[in-house]
Structure formats: structure tokens, C-alpha cells
Amino acid sequence: MKKVSWFGVGLILVGVAMLLDRFDVFSFGWMPVLWALVAVLGLVKAIDGFGKKKSGRVFWGTFWFLFGTYTLLRYIDVVELRSYWWLPALVLMLGFSLLMKYANTPKEWHLLVPAVLLLAIGAAMVLTEFGYFYHHDVVEAIRIYWPVGLIFFGLSLIMQRTLSQSRGSH
């Protein structure tokens, strides 16, 4: 079975879309098409990464899928997403991408620390936008306590290495 050139498929889809737009079959803006393609290609890369156990593809595929989907939803006004949601969304996307990378390679459990921290920070930022927390309190807590995340991540890296070395010596 031969591999499919996804870049080639993408070019064909863009070409067909351009022709349909030029002949007034469909009239649409190019930004939604671009972000839909980014989302689809990201999803394809993430699935491919899971299938081949390539955690880098899983991370970047998941990230581009989420980023493309988020941006597409903003452009087509399916969901009202204000411009100040970019930072919380970006933090959540990075956290979820790390979580998917961990799901692909569970032996790299140290990835859970930054994933959980990013997801918690992103969730706190979203809850702030919904009025559950005060903006100043969340910003101040992040400003003061972000080094705790570095400490936990450093400890998890040391523990990961220590555990893998002790398993290798048996």
C-alpha cells in the first residue's frame, strides 16, 4: 500500500475551492478554508503519530488541530470567542497537546507535570473570564507561584531518570 501525499491532497482541495469560488459556485473567505485545512492536517498528523508511536507528531498534530479548530470557529462565528480568549486558549492547547504526547508514550510520565499545570492555569484563566475568579488574583497567583511548576517539573525529570536507571541495572 502506497503512502498518500497529504500536502498534495491539500493542494488539490485548495485548487478546487479556488475554482468553485471563482465560478461563484460557493462564495467564502479564505481564512476559514485555511484554518479548516490546518485543523484537518493537524488531526491527520496526530493520528499518524499515535499509529507510529511518534510523540512529536502527536504533540504538534494535536496542537495544530486545536489551533486550527479554535481559529476556524472564530472566523465562521459558530461560537462567540472574544480576542482576549487567545491566551487562555493557547495555554489550554499546549497543556492538552502535552497530555496527548503523554498518552502516546506513558513511560514519559514526567510530561504530566507541565500538562496538568498548563491545563490548570488555562482553566483558571477561563474561569476568570466567566467571572468565577478575580483577574487580579489569578494573575498574582501565577506571578508568584509559577516557579513551583519549575520545581515539580525538575523533580519529575530527576525521578524519571532515576527510575529508568534503576530499572536498567536490574
C-alpha positions in Angstrom: 0.0 0.0 0.0 1.4 3.3 -1.0 1.5 6.4 1.2 -0.7 9.4 0.4 0.8 12.8 0.0 -1.3 14.9 2.3 0.4 18.0 1.0 -0.8 17.0 -2.5 -4.3 16.4 -1.2 -4.2 19.8 0.4 -3.2 21.5 -2.8 -5.9 19.7 -4.7 -8.5 20.8 -2.1 -7.3 24.4 -2.2 -7.3 24.4 -6.0 -10.9 23.1 -6.2 -12.0 25.6 -3.6 -10.4 28.4 -5.5 -12.2 27.3 -8.8 -15.6 27.0 -7.0 -15.1 30.5 -5.6 -14.1 32.0 -9.0 -17.1 30.4 -10.7 -19.4 31.6 -7.9 -20.5 28.1 -7.0 -19.6 28.8 -3.4 -18.5 32.1 -2.0 -16.4 32.1 1.1 -13.5 33.8 2.7 -10.1 32.2 2.5 -9.3 32.3 6.2 -11.9 29.7 7.2 -10.6 27.4 4.5 -7.0 27.9 5.6 -7.8 27.1 9.2 -10.0 24.2 8.3 -7.1 22.7 6.4 -4.7 23.4 9.3 -7.2 21.6 11.6 -7.6 18.6 9.3 -3.8 18.3 8.6 -3.2 18.5 12.4 -5.6 15.8 13.1 -4.1 13.6 10.4 -0.6 14.2 11.9 -1.8 13.4 15.4 -3.5 10.2 14.3 -0.4 9.2 12.3 1.8 9.9 15.4 -0.4 7.7 17.5 -0.2 4.9 14.9 3.6 5.1 14.6 4.3 5.9 18.3 5.9 9.3 17.3 5.2 11.6 20.2 6.5 14.7 18.4 3.9 14.2 15.7 1.2 13.6 18.3 2.1 16.9 20.1 2.3 19.1 17.0 -0.6 17.4 15.3 -2.8 17.9 18.4 -1.6 21.5 18.7 -2.3 22.4 15.1 -5.7 20.6 15.2 -6.8 22.5 18.3 -5.3 25.8 17.0 -6.9 25.4 13.6 -10.3 24.4 15.1 -10.3 27.4 17.5 -9.4 29.9 14.8 -11.9 28.4 12.4 -14.7 28.7 15.0 -13.7 32.4 15.5 -13.8 33.1 11.7 -17.2 31.4 11.0 -18.8 32.8 14.2 -20.2 29.5 15.3 -19.1 30.3 18.8 -18.5 33.8 20.1 -14.9 33.9 21.0 -13.5 37.2 22.0 -10.0 38.2 21.2 -8.9 38.2 24.8 -9.5 34.4 24.9 -6.4 33.8 22.8 -4.0 33.4 25.8 -6.2 31.1 27.8 -6.9 29.0 24.7 -3.2 28.8 23.8 -2.3 27.7 27.3 -5.0 25.0 27.2 -3.9 23.9 23.7 -0.3 23.4 24.9 -1.5 21.6 28.0 -3.7 19.3 26.1 -1.0 18.6 23.4 1.4 17.6 26.2 -1.3 15.4 27.7 -1.8 13.7 24.3 2.0 13.3 24.0 2.0 11.5 27.4 -1.0 9.3 26.2 1.2 8.2 23.3 4.2 7.4 25.4 3.1 6.7 29.0 6.7 5.9 30.1 7.3 9.7 29.8 5.1 10.4 32.8 7.1 13.5 33.6 5.1 15.2 30.8 2.1 15.1 33.1 3.5 17.8 35.3 3.7 20.6 32.7 0.5 19.3 31.1 -1.5 19.5 34.3 0.0 22.9 35.2 -0.8 24.4 31.8 -4.3 22.9 31.9 -4.9 24.3 35.4 -3.6 27.7 34.5 -5.7 27.8 31.4 -8.8 26.7 33.3 -8.2 29.4 35.9 -7.9 32.0 33.1 -11.1 30.8 31.5 -13.0 30.8 34.8 -11.7 34.3 35.4 -13.3 35.3 32.1 -16.6 33.8 33.2 -16.4 35.8 36.5 -15.6 32.9 38.9 -12.3 34.4 39.9 -10.9 37.9 40.0 -8.5 38.6 37.2 -6.0 40.3 39.6 -6.0 37.3 41.9 -5.3 34.8 39.1 -2.5 37.0 37.6 -0.9 37.5 41.0 -1.1 33.8 41.9 0.6 32.9 38.6 3.2 35.6 39.0 4.1 34.4 42.5 3.8 30.6 42.2 5.0 29.8 38.6 8.4 28.7 40.0 6.6 25.9 41.9 5.9 24.4 38.4 9.6 24.5 37.6 10.4 22.8 40.8 7.8 20.0 40.2 8.9 19.6 36.6 12.6 19.4 37.6 11.8 16.8 40.3 9.8 14.7 37.9 12.7 14.8 35.4 15.1 13.7 38.1 12.7 10.9 39.3 12.1 9.8 35.7 15.9 9.5 35.1 16.5 7.8 38.5 13.7 5.3 37.9 14.8 4.4 34.4 18.4 4.0 35.5 17.4 1.7 38.4 15.2 -0.4 36.0 18.2 -0.7 33.6 20.5 -2.0 36.4 18.3 -5.0 37.2 
